[in-house]
């Protein structure tokens, strides 16, 4: 489907199967849709190949502007690159989540979207000990608390095809009550202590 209503951030990492809309106007006019092929590049008509696999959308915009400027004439604000149709990926979510299973969805979704689709961690599932296991064995850790303190980091957790998200069992649970802004039970990492707990609880109340 067309994704005109979805704003794709510049941090989105391009991959095989992504369809890119390229439009330019002014002295020249062009409106094309190019798909990144299995070799990881596009080859617009009359131009040399442009490798885009693994490149962020932000970098791709600058690269494409530079390459197209060798063949077409257009002004500063007369060149536009958007994601027309994001590729689909398969992600396996396992461990302590409500609905562990495989999901297929557009690659524009982040690991946080995938966790939400799985119903989130179970009652004993960790929100601090979440691992993104990439094909080949590379592992990246995800901490939901970091996201709650800075929601913009979600754009750093785009997924790749056949990634595995593993949610472990929560370990160090501590309850905090009294004059803090968000009294609750929080999960701490092994090296975290009271000052970290107070921070997650929103800090001390005015009293």
Rosetta silent file (secondary structure, phi, psi, omega in degrees, C-alpha in Angstrom):
SEQUENCE: XXXXXXXXXXXXXXXXXXXXXXXXXXXXXXXXXXXXXXXXXXXXXXXXXXXXXXXXXXXXXXXXXXXXXXXXXXXXXXXXXXXXXXXXXXXXXXXXXXXXXXXXXXXXXXXXXXXXXXXXXXXXXXXXXXXXXXXXXXXXXXXXXXXXXXXXXXXXXXXXXXXXXXXXXXXXXXXXXXXXXXXXXXXXXXXXXXXXXXXXXXXXXXX
SCORE:     score description
SCORE:     0.000 S_00000001
   1 L     0.000  157.316  175.532    0.000    0.000    0.000 S_00000001
   2 L   -71.802  140.892 -177.164    1.038    3.633   -0.414 S_00000001
   3 L  -113.075   39.798 -179.296    2.426    5.184    2.785 S_00000001
   4 L   -59.128  -29.923 -175.648    1.686    8.840    2.103 S_00000001
   5 L   -88.902   -0.292  179.986    0.187    9.206    5.571 S_00000001
   6 L  -106.371  124.737  177.514    3.219    7.751    7.361 S_00000001
   7 L   -89.084  115.275 -179.542    6.101   10.074    8.158 S_00000001
   8 L   -92.554  119.954 -178.700    9.334    8.122    7.862 S_00000001
   9 L   -69.811  158.185 -179.090   12.117    9.625   10.004 S_00000001
  10 L   -64.929  -16.878  179.964   15.558   10.240    8.550 S_00000001
  11 L   -80.161   -8.201  179.194   16.968    7.583   10.912 S_00000001
  12 L   -60.969  132.063 -177.852   15.101    4.816    9.057 S_00000001
  13 E   -95.563  122.704 -177.477   17.631    2.364    7.565 S_00000001
  14 L   -73.595  150.913  179.694   16.946    1.404    3.950 S_00000001
  15 L  -152.003  176.777 -178.922   17.007   -2.210    2.821 S_00000001
  16 L   -59.433  128.424  179.093   16.190   -4.589   -0.011 S_00000001
  17 L   102.433  -15.859  175.781   12.552   -4.230   -1.072 S_00000001
  18 L   -66.306  136.008  175.086   12.038   -0.631    0.011 S_00000001
  19 E  -105.738  126.685 -174.418   10.312    1.449   -2.667 S_00000001
  20 E  -113.133  131.786  175.449   11.467    5.047   -2.821 S_00000001
  21 E   -94.463  127.590  179.522    9.612    7.932   -4.421 S_00000001
  22 E  -123.513  121.003 -179.384   11.878   10.505   -6.083 S_00000001
  23 E  -130.413  139.281  174.006   10.405   13.739   -7.407 S_00000001
  24 E  -143.935  152.849 -177.330   12.061   16.842   -8.822 S_00000001
  25 L  -151.767  174.273 -176.012   10.738   19.891  -10.591 S_00000001
  26 L   117.716 -122.896  176.462   11.832   23.291  -11.859 S_00000001
  27 L   -64.413  -36.903  176.094   14.015   23.338  -14.976 S_00000001
  28 L  -115.911  159.865  176.384   13.585   19.553  -15.140 S_00000001
  29 L  -134.460  136.822  179.161   10.669   17.401  -14.036 S_00000001
  30 E  -157.620  140.940  176.953   10.704   13.798  -12.841 S_00000001
  31 E  -146.905  100.742 -175.028    8.472   11.635  -10.668 S_00000001
  32 E  -131.994  161.277  173.437    9.594    8.002  -10.302 S_00000001
  33 E  -122.139  123.444 -177.707    9.414    5.114   -7.872 S_00000001
  34 E  -118.557  136.426  178.451   12.544    2.991   -7.502 S_00000001
  35 E  -105.418  133.854  177.082   12.838   -0.299   -5.595 S_00000001
  36 L   -70.802  119.434 -173.362   16.077   -1.335   -3.910 S_00000001
  37 L   -82.993 -176.836 -174.506   16.987   -4.624   -5.603 S_00000001
  38 L   -65.410  -20.432  177.237   18.575   -7.790   -4.202 S_00000001
  39 L   -87.615   -4.039  174.581   22.032   -6.358   -4.789 S_00000001
  40 L    90.535   16.458 -179.125   21.142   -3.363   -2.623 S_00000001
  41 E  -135.155  165.958  169.471   20.996   -0.608   -5.233 S_00000001
  42 E  -114.134  156.256  177.501   18.647    1.314   -7.515 S_00000001
  43 L  -138.989   85.190  178.271   19.440    2.221  -11.112 S_00000001
  44 L   -58.917  150.383 -176.778   17.259    5.040  -12.411 S_00000001
  45 L   -56.093  128.303  177.764   16.874    5.142  -16.188 S_00000001
  46 L    80.815    4.107 -177.758   19.908    6.651  -17.879 S_00000001
  47 L  -122.069  166.220  175.039   21.915    6.779  -14.646 S_00000001
  48 L   -81.090  164.741 -177.524   24.526    4.625  -12.909 S_00000001
  49 L   -65.480  148.626  178.911   23.608    2.415   -9.969 S_00000001
  50 E  -126.096  112.559 -178.663   23.165    4.012   -6.547 S_00000001
  51 E   -77.008  125.310 -176.346   23.829    1.757   -3.541 S_00000001
  52 L  -127.728  -11.486 -179.326   21.301    2.381   -0.768 S_00000001
  53 L   -61.669  129.766  178.769   21.136   -0.802    1.322 S_00000001
  54 L    82.782    1.520 -179.631   22.082   -0.047    4.927 S_00000001
  55 L   -96.358  137.948  176.696   21.967    3.725    4.368 S_00000001
  56 E   -69.492  154.989  179.694   19.721    5.884    6.540 S_00000001
  57 H   -59.411  -38.115  179.580   16.971    7.805    4.770 S_00000001
  58 H   -60.630  -45.635  178.206   18.594   11.075    5.820 S_00000001
  59 H   -68.151  -37.356 -179.443   21.903   10.178    4.179 S_00000001
  60 H   -62.165  -36.753  179.922   20.104    8.765    1.142 S_00000001
  61 H   -60.309  -44.975  179.067   18.351   12.087    0.545 S_00000001
  62 H   -67.639  -41.110  179.425   21.677   13.893    0.296 S_00000001
  63 H   -63.413  -45.824 -178.477   23.244   11.161   -1.827 S_00000001
  64 H   -66.721  -40.610  177.128   20.331   11.050   -4.262 S_00000001
  65 H   -57.861  -44.716 -178.656   20.187   14.832   -4.567 S_00000001
  66 H   -64.638  -42.871 -177.550   23.887   14.873   -5.440 S_00000001
  67 H   -70.745  -41.736 -179.102   23.619   12.058   -7.996 S_00000001
  68 H   -69.885  -26.031  179.139   20.480   13.373   -9.687 S_00000001
  69 L   -66.163  -18.017  176.921   22.031   16.852   -9.922 S_00000001
  70 L   -77.933  -13.482 -175.442   24.505   15.360  -12.426 S_00000001
  71 L  -122.038  -20.765 -175.466   21.632   14.543  -14.792 S_00000001
  72 L  -133.158  157.790  177.429   18.843   17.060  -14.033 S_00000001
  73 L  -108.971  124.120  177.780   18.521   20.756  -13.247 S_00000001
  74 L  -156.013  158.403 -177.574   16.513   21.718  -10.170 S_00000001
  75 L   -86.947 -178.881 -175.018   16.625   24.254   -7.374 S_00000001
  76 L   -58.576  -44.115 -177.604   17.307   23.873   -3.648 S_00000001
  77 L  -100.362   24.577 -174.637   13.695   23.191   -2.675 S_00000001
  78 L  -117.450   31.873  179.551   12.765   21.279   -5.821 S_00000001
  79 E  -141.668  127.904 -174.720   13.880   17.765   -4.905 S_00000001
  80 E  -136.970  130.572  176.338   11.926   15.357   -2.701 S_00000001
  81 E  -122.859  127.685  177.400   12.651   11.798   -1.538 S_00000001
  82 E  -138.397  163.460  172.941   10.105    9.778    0.457 S_00000001
  83 E   -84.829  115.680  178.980    9.414    6.140    1.310 S_00000001
  84 E   -82.280  -40.631 -178.347    6.597    5.068   -1.003 S_00000001
  85 E  -151.863  109.716  179.938    6.337    1.496    0.287 S_00000001
  86 L   -74.215  146.925  177.390    8.489    0.084    3.116 S_00000001
  87 L   -64.230  158.257  175.055    9.705   -3.503    2.853 S_00000001
  88 E  -100.311  147.051 -179.775    8.142   -6.128    5.105 S_00000001
  89 E  -130.801  158.015  175.943   10.188   -8.062    7.640 S_00000001
  90 E  -109.681  127.614 -178.487    9.666  -11.123    9.818 S_00000001
  91 E  -128.077  132.801  177.612   10.504  -10.782   13.511 S_00000001
  92 E  -101.205  126.622  179.362   10.347  -13.501   16.171 S_00000001
  93 E  -114.593  118.429 -173.327    9.441  -12.397   19.699 S_00000001
  94 E  -130.770  171.193  179.140   10.186  -14.986   22.378 S_00000001
  95 E    94.897 -147.748 -173.877   10.601  -15.250   26.124 S_00000001
  96 L   -86.961   71.423  173.291    8.442  -13.614   28.765 S_00000001
  97 E  -123.801  163.128 -177.063    5.903  -11.740   26.619 S_00000001
  98 L   -65.122  -43.971 -177.723    2.123  -12.028   26.542 S_00000001
  99 L  -127.968   77.654  178.641    1.950  -13.345   22.962 S_00000001
 100 L   -70.014  125.244  178.100    5.276  -14.869   21.883 S_00000001
 101 E  -175.622 -176.525  176.757    5.221  -15.601   18.155 S_00000001
 102 E   -90.942  141.472  178.497    6.441  -14.471   14.737 S_00000001
 103 E  -125.668  142.520  172.467    5.229  -11.172   13.338 S_00000001
 104 E  -120.040  120.771 -179.088    5.365   -9.826    9.785 S_00000001
 105 E  -154.585  168.887  179.341    5.044   -6.075    9.427 S_00000001
 106 E   -61.055  143.510 -176.647    6.537   -3.065    7.583 S_00000001
 107 L   -67.571   -7.329  178.281   10.146   -2.354    8.487 S_00000001
 108 L   -69.635  -15.630  177.578    9.175    1.179    9.477 S_00000001
 109 L   -76.035  147.943  178.320    8.157   -0.288   12.851 S_00000001
 110 E  -100.515  176.298  177.979   10.671   -0.252   15.702 S_00000001
 111 H   -60.689  -30.686  178.935   11.379   -2.823   18.402 S_00000001
 112 H   -67.827  -39.591  175.616    9.016   -0.912   20.684 S_00000001
 113 H   -63.078  -40.394 -178.863    6.176   -1.343   18.174 S_00000001
 114 H   -64.622  -41.978  178.176    6.987   -5.053   17.952 S_00000001
 115 H   -63.278  -39.188  178.042    6.870   -5.471   21.729 S_00000001
 116 H   -63.895  -38.807  179.221    3.502   -3.716   21.823 S_00000001
 117 H   -64.521  -28.427  179.341    2.203   -6.083   19.124 S_00000001
 118 L   -87.680    6.374  178.796    3.247   -9.007   21.341 S_00000001
 119 L    85.826    0.227 -179.408    1.274   -7.571   24.255 S_00000001
 120 L    81.478  174.848  178.130    4.380   -6.409   26.097 S_00000001
 121 E   -62.022  150.255  176.554    6.337   -8.294   28.777 S_00000001
 122 L   -74.744 -176.140 -179.241    4.418  -10.721   31.000 S_00000001
 123 L   -60.360  -30.073  178.891    4.075  -10.293   34.774 S_00000001
 124 L  -104.178    3.338 -178.093    7.520  -11.800   35.265 S_00000001
 125 E   -77.250  144.102 -179.936    9.011  -10.375   32.067 S_00000001
 126 E   -80.438  145.467  170.491   11.831   -7.871   32.229 S_00000001
 127 E  -106.560   -1.124 -179.431   11.565   -4.369   30.804 S_00000001
 128 E  -111.644  -25.363 -175.969   15.309   -3.827   31.268 S_00000001
 129 E  -109.006   68.282  179.828   16.719   -7.143   30.039 S_00000001
 130 E  -115.330  128.722 -176.448   15.459   -7.245   26.438 S_00000001
 131 E  -116.388  135.057  171.988   17.790   -8.467   23.721 S_00000001
 132 E  -102.981  111.880 -175.901   17.580   -7.921   19.968 S_00000001
 133 E  -103.813  115.288 -175.432   19.445  -10.846   18.396 S_00000001
 134 L   -88.661  147.753  173.769   20.434  -10.219   14.791 S_00000001
 135 L   -52.144  130.427 -175.014   21.056  -12.997   12.244 S_00000001
 136 L   105.237  -12.230  173.566   24.722  -13.854   12.624 S_00000001
 137 L   101.617   -5.993  179.240   24.652  -13.561   16.412 S_00000001
 138 L   -67.035  132.897 -176.012   25.046   -9.812   16.984 S_00000001
 139 E  -119.756  135.529  174.599   23.138   -8.818   20.141 S_00000001
 140 E  -126.831  140.137 -178.797   21.819   -5.412   21.158 S_00000001
 141 E   -96.000  144.268  179.515   20.161   -4.608   24.485 S_00000001
 142 E  -123.221  133.055 -178.605   16.960   -2.622   24.819 S_00000001
 143 L  -123.461  111.769 -176.979   15.903   -0.840   28.008 S_00000001
 144 H   -62.795  -31.802  179.664   12.293    0.382   28.168 S_00000001
 145 H   -62.139  -37.457  177.056   13.173    2.816   30.981 S_00000001
 146 H   -61.511  -38.220  178.280   15.552    4.638   28.647 S_00000001
 147 H   -66.236  -40.456 -179.539   12.661    5.011   26.201 S_00000001
 148 H   -65.501  -33.733  178.713   10.360    6.374   28.931 S_00000001
 149 H   -79.955  -26.181 -179.868   12.975    8.984   29.862 S_00000001
 150 L  -149.046   86.504 -176.075   13.698    9.846   26.203 S_00000001
 151 H   -58.465  -19.546 -178.022   11.072    8.624   23.674 S_00000001
 152 H   -67.246  -18.040 -177.795   13.201    9.794   20.729 S_00000001
 153 H   -70.688  -11.506 -179.871   15.545    6.817   21.161 S_00000001
 154 H   -58.581  -29.693 -179.080   12.870    4.552   19.656 S_00000001
 155 H   -70.987   -9.910  177.624   14.158    5.594   16.224 S_00000001
 156 H   -88.662    0.756 -174.276   17.485    3.939   17.111 S_00000001
 157 L  -121.823   46.938  172.242   15.815    0.521   17.323 S_00000001
 158 E   -70.900  151.279 -175.080   14.715   -0.312   13.802 S_00000001
 159 L  -105.545  161.422  174.791   14.571   -4.022   13.076 S_00000001
 160 L  -118.538  163.101 -179.098   15.910   -6.226   10.299 S_00000001
 161 L   -58.759  133.630  178.415   14.430   -9.312    8.688 S_00000001
 162 L    70.989   19.097  169.950   14.627  -12.411   10.921 S_00000001
 163 E   -64.825  151.387  173.635   15.608  -10.503   14.049 S_00000001
 164 E  -117.753  127.878  173.722   14.753  -12.221   17.339 S_00000001
 165 E  -103.988  119.707 -178.527   13.545  -10.184   20.320 S_00000001
 166 E  -113.958  123.597  177.882   14.123  -12.058   23.587 S_00000001
 167 E  -105.271  116.349 -179.658   12.535  -10.858   26.830 S_00000001
 168 E   -82.752 -175.216  179.108   14.182  -12.326   29.924 S_00000001
 169 E   -86.986  136.422  177.871   12.843  -12.698   33.454 S_00000001
 170 L   -66.748  145.718 -172.316   12.869   -9.607   35.670 S_00000001
 171 L  -117.585  -66.985 -172.315   15.355   -9.932   38.529 S_00000001
 172 E   -98.442   93.961 -179.606   15.838   -6.956   40.871 S_00000001
 173 E  -103.250  129.235 -177.928   12.407   -5.510   41.708 S_00000001
 174 E  -131.998  132.869  177.925   12.199   -2.713   44.292 S_00000001
 175 E   -94.410  135.848  176.051    9.128   -0.916   45.629 S_00000001
 176 E  -125.810  131.414 -178.121    9.341    2.787   46.433 S_00000001
 177 L  -131.850  172.993  177.231    6.630    4.633   48.405 S_00000001
 178 L    95.797 -155.128 -172.282    6.158    7.951   50.124 S_00000001
 179 L   -76.463   64.901  168.486    6.897   11.468   48.816 S_00000001
 180 E  -122.299  161.535 -173.692    8.012   10.632   45.291 S_00000001
 181 L   -72.503  -32.231 -178.386    6.130   11.588   42.128 S_00000001
 182 L  -133.203   74.300  176.809    5.528    8.023   40.885 S_00000001
 183 L   -62.306  132.103 -174.389    5.491    5.490   43.747 S_00000001
 184 E  -171.972 -178.096  171.525    5.592    2.043   42.180 S_00000001
 185 E  -100.816  122.238 -176.300    7.567   -1.190   41.861 S_00000001
 186 E  -116.096  151.746  176.104   10.578   -0.666   39.601 S_00000001
 187 E   -98.507  125.848  179.008   13.052   -3.024   38.024 S_00000001
 188 E  -110.615  149.908  171.997   16.681   -2.127   38.601 S_00000001
 189 L   -78.386  165.230 -172.972   19.792   -3.421   36.908 S_00000001
 190 L   -57.626  -33.512 -175.258   22.422   -5.131   39.040 S_00000001
 191 L   -94.813    5.629 -178.081   24.608   -2.007   39.280 S_00000001
 192 L   -94.465  153.851 -174.457   21.779    0.463   40.020 S_00000001
 193 L  -138.457 -160.242 -171.181   20.967    1.794   43.489 S_00000001
 194 H   -58.228  -42.948 -177.955   18.727    4.171   45.447 S_00000001
 195 H   -62.427  -34.198  177.092   19.503    7.312   43.446 S_00000001
 196 H   -69.340  -40.367  178.945   18.531    5.493   40.240 S_00000001
 197 H   -61.146  -44.579  179.080   15.302    4.281   41.822 S_00000001
 198 H   -62.670  -37.923  178.633   14.349    7.829   42.861 S_00000001
 199 H   -63.074  -45.739  179.896   15.062    9.046   39.323 S_00000001
 200 H   -65.665  -26.955  178.890   12.746    6.421   37.797 S_00000001
 201 L   -82.212    6.710  176.213   10.094    7.398   40.357 S_00000001
 202 L    87.726    4.588 -179.542   10.150   10.944   38.973 S_00000001
 203 L    88.420  175.435 -178.601   12.169   12.445   41.818 S_00000001
 204 E   -74.704  147.920  174.470   11.072   13.672   45.234 S_00000001
 205 L   -72.936  161.737 -178.316    7.768   15.480   45.749 S_00000001
 206 L   -56.810  -25.289 -178.681    7.899   19.164   46.843 S_00000001
 207 L   -90.175    0.000    0.000    7.184   18.084   50.432 S_00000001
